Amino acid sequence: MPIIYVPAIIIYVFNYFTLDYKDNWKQYNVEFANYSKRKNRIGGWIVFGIILLIISNFIFSFYLISQVDWSQYR
């Protein structure tokens, strides 16, 4: 089924050209290692906030699904 292989190939090619080609990940690692402690802390809180929003949205979606009267759709 090509519908499965096409996205997998796109993700693999994107990963290869952004990180693996010519070991670009090493440059990113050096760049992030040179950030100050304050900048790392702010970035950590931003990532934590995004993760918290995703989890709360996931829980809220379950709540909304539980409110649907499924007998109308059978």
Buried (B, 14 or more C-beta within 10 A) or exposed (E): EEEEEEEEEEEEEEEEEEBEEEEEEEEEEEEEEEEEEEEEEEEEEEEEEEEEEEEEEEEEEEEEEEEEEEEEEE
